[in-house]
Amino acid sequence: MKSNFTYDLLIIGGGISACVFASKYLKSNNTKKVALIEIGRGLGGRSSTRISNRFKGWKLNHGAPNFNISNSKNNLLLKSYIDELLANKFIKIDDSDLFFLNDDSNSESQKKSEFSCGVNYLSLDSMSQLSQKIIESNDLKKKINFYFETLIVDLKFNDKEWVLTSKNGDKFKSKYLVLSTNLLLHKRSLDILNVNQIPLRKAIPLNCDKKIDLLLNFLEEQSFIPRLTFLIYTNENYSYKDFYSKKQRYFYLKNNLENKYKFERIIFQMQDNNKLGIVVHTKNLELINSYINAKDEEVFKHKIITNFNKLFEGNSVVNKLTFDEKISIMKWRASQPSGIAVPLSFQLIRKYRIGFCGDWFEGEGFGRIEGSILSALILEKKFSDFIK
Ligand SMILES: Cc1cc2nc3c(=O)[nH]c(=O)nc-3n(C[C@H](O)[C@H](O)[C@H](O)COP(=O)(O)OP(=O)(O)OC[C@H]3O[C@@H](n4cnc5c(N)ncnc54)[C@H](O)[C@@H]3O)c2cc1C
């Protein structure tokens, strides 16, 4: 049976930007009836953790494994929020080993990568837990209704309210709307949602609002980097060659090595039961296509382990794998935005009572958690002023 739900504010998406926005917003506006709608089974979005039903006891961060802040010195809003997360013990400074592998697979210590410049932070628990703790802080969880495994496929706006329709036909109505994802504004929605018009365009036709038209024009120029992550569940007694005991350990491949092995970085993740999980990231299109076209997934996985062993041949801390490890593969169709970033001046469109946040906005944190958090903090300020 189809249902109808009415709220004051609907938030679409349950990634870190939505969680930061919701927690800040509810702290200062506690009377509103708020719901968060997410297609996934839990919070975290692209910075979440795979808790496998098949492989019990494993928790692997399969999207962003940690995050870095490159501009907090110049941005008090971001700095004070990061201090809050540190004080609440949701995160800590990440002082894990970080290796940059060069041609001989020996390590270099220089810290230069999009994902490691500035100060690095690690969730004290898993990445999914970070989003959960943010939402749960100050008892805020009770103030939101959550709809998981719910995909919004259609948006309508009439003067009174927004009307959102989910894939199974449920209707969600609200006066105010926040989209923490740009899927409903971007041309990739046509394929993913199987619709014939970008949902926001359909809700607000061309020439109704200049700002909406410009926003959609910016997004025309934004594309997304696909990625695969290989989650390797190692055997009982697999360990490092040395006595490293921190939670994570990162190996980045420099360009020429990335071309050769087709891996971008490899993150070792120590589990609560002391088993060592490994997550291998790739954005190499040849490898991604060979996975998509693979006739036999086991043969493909065998190749991944062969590559891993070649890469770490003779490495002083990493042991080879034995080929009887279990592997699962996560396909990120849109792991990170690239191309044009959307100016922050498009975050709130008052006429339509709609706001946007996420890593797709301009700034040093574009395409990263830093950008997601900052855009959520800025939107919350704008939105609270607007609703007052
Ligand atoms: C493999 C990988 C590695 C990464 N590594 C790093 C890193 O090292 N450091 C770093 O800073 N960043 C990294 N990133 C990027 C980082 O994960 C993102 O910048 C950040 O998580 C984005 O958060 P967000 O809240 O803006 O968006 P998202 O996490 O994408 O949240 C949006 C949510 O909306 C949901 N949603 C979308 N459309 C709908 C709909 N129609 N109906 C219902 N729900 C919907 C989605 O399921 C999603 O959960 C990585 C990303 C990936 C995938």
The ligand as a MOL file (V3000), in Angstrom:
LIG
                    3D

  0  0  0     0  0            999 V3000
M  V30 BEGIN CTAB
M  V30 COUNTS 53 58 0 0 0
M  V30 BEGIN ATOM
M  V30 1 C 36.0590 4.8290 -2.9890 0
M  V30 2 C 36.0330 6.2190 -2.4520 0
M  V30 3 C 37.1370 6.7300 -1.8000 0
M  V30 4 C 37.1210 8.0220 -1.2770 0
M  V30 5 N 38.2040 8.4720 -0.5830 0
M  V30 6 C 38.1360 9.6670 0.0470 0
M  V30 7 C 39.1680 10.1000 0.9300 0
M  V30 8 O 40.1450 9.4040 1.1350 0
M  V30 9 N 39.0330 11.3040 1.5280 0
M  V30 10 C 37.9380 12.1130 1.3200 0
M  V30 11 O 37.8700 13.2060 1.9010 0
M  V30 12 N 36.9600 11.7260 0.4900 0
M  V30 13 C 37.0290 10.5320 -0.1440 0
M  V30 14 N 36.0110 10.1260 -0.9550 0
M  V30 15 C 34.9100 11.0650 -1.2240 0
M  V30 16 C 33.9790 11.1230 -0.0130 0
M  V30 17 O 33.5510 9.8270 0.2880 0
M  V30 18 C 32.8250 12.0290 -0.3410 0
M  V30 19 O 33.3110 13.3160 -0.6590 0
M  V30 20 C 31.8260 12.1890 0.7980 0
M  V30 21 O 31.5960 10.9740 1.4690 0
M  V30 22 C 30.5500 12.7270 0.2090 0
M  V30 23 O 29.5810 12.8720 1.2250 0
M  V30 24 P 28.1840 13.5320 0.8600 0
M  V30 25 O 27.3490 13.5000 2.0680 0
M  V30 26 O 28.4470 14.8390 0.2280 0
M  V30 27 O 27.5780 12.6080 -0.2900 0
M  V30 28 P 27.1520 11.0770 -0.2270 0
M  V30 29 O 27.9710 10.3200 0.7380 0
M  V30 30 O 27.1490 10.6080 -1.6380 0
M  V30 31 O 25.6710 11.1350 0.3350 0
M  V30 32 C 24.5320 11.2710 -0.4740 0
M  V30 33 C 23.5650 10.1700 -0.1070 0
M  V30 34 O 22.3580 10.3740 -0.8140 0
M  V30 35 C 21.8090 9.1120 -1.1500 0
M  V30 36 N 20.9200 9.3580 -2.2910 0
M  V30 37 C 21.2710 9.8620 -3.4990 0
M  V30 38 N 20.1870 10.0200 -4.2710 0
M  V30 39 C 19.1350 9.5930 -3.5440 0
M  V30 40 C 17.7510 9.4960 -3.8190 0
M  V30 41 N 17.2430 9.8820 -5.0090 0
M  V30 42 N 16.9310 8.9890 -2.8610 0
M  V30 43 C 17.4320 8.6070 -1.6600 0
M  V30 44 N 18.7650 8.6680 -1.3530 0
M  V30 45 C 19.5940 9.1590 -2.2880 0
M  V30 46 C 23.0220 8.2670 -1.4810 0
M  V30 47 O 22.7490 6.8980 -1.3270 0
M  V30 48 C 24.0540 8.7900 -0.4730 0
M  V30 49 O 24.0890 7.9830 0.7000 0
M  V30 50 C 35.9820 8.8360 -1.4580 0
M  V30 51 C 34.8610 8.3220 -2.1120 0
M  V30 52 C 34.8750 7.0230 -2.5710 0
M  V30 53 C 33.6440 6.4600 -3.2020 0
M  V30 END ATOM
M  V30 BEGIN BOND
M  V30 1 1 1 2
M  V30 2 1 2 3
M  V30 3 2 2 52
M  V30 4 2 3 4
M  V30 5 1 4 5
M  V30 6 1 4 50
M  V30 7 2 5 6
M  V30 8 1 6 7
M  V30 9 1 6 13
M  V30 10 2 7 8
M  V30 11 1 7 9
M  V30 12 1 9 10
M  V30 13 2 10 11
M  V30 14 1 10 12
M  V30 15 2 12 13
M  V30 16 1 13 14
M  V30 17 1 14 15
M  V30 18 1 14 50
M  V30 19 1 15 16
M  V30 20 1 16 17
M  V30 21 1 16 18
M  V30 22 1 18 19
M  V30 23 1 18 20
M  V30 24 1 20 21
M  V30 25 1 20 22
M  V30 26 1 22 23
M  V30 27 1 23 24
M  V30 28 2 24 25
M  V30 29 1 24 26
M  V30 30 1 24 27
M  V30 31 1 27 28
M  V30 32 2 28 29
M  V30 33 1 28 30
M  V30 34 1 28 31
M  V30 35 1 31 32
M  V30 36 1 32 33
M  V30 37 1 33 34
M  V30 38 1 33 48
M  V30 39 1 34 35
M  V30 40 1 35 36
M  V30 41 1 35 46
M  V30 42 1 36 37
M  V30 43 1 36 45
M  V30 44 2 37 38
M  V30 45 1 38 39
M  V30 46 1 39 40
M  V30 47 2 39 45
M  V30 48 1 40 41
M  V30 49 2 40 42
M  V30 50 1 42 43
M  V30 51 2 43 44
M  V30 52 1 44 45
M  V30 53 1 46 47
M  V30 54 1 46 48
M  V30 55 1 48 49
M  V30 56 2 50 51
M  V30 57 1 51 52
M  V30 58 1 52 53
M  V30 END BOND
M  V30 END CTAB
M  END
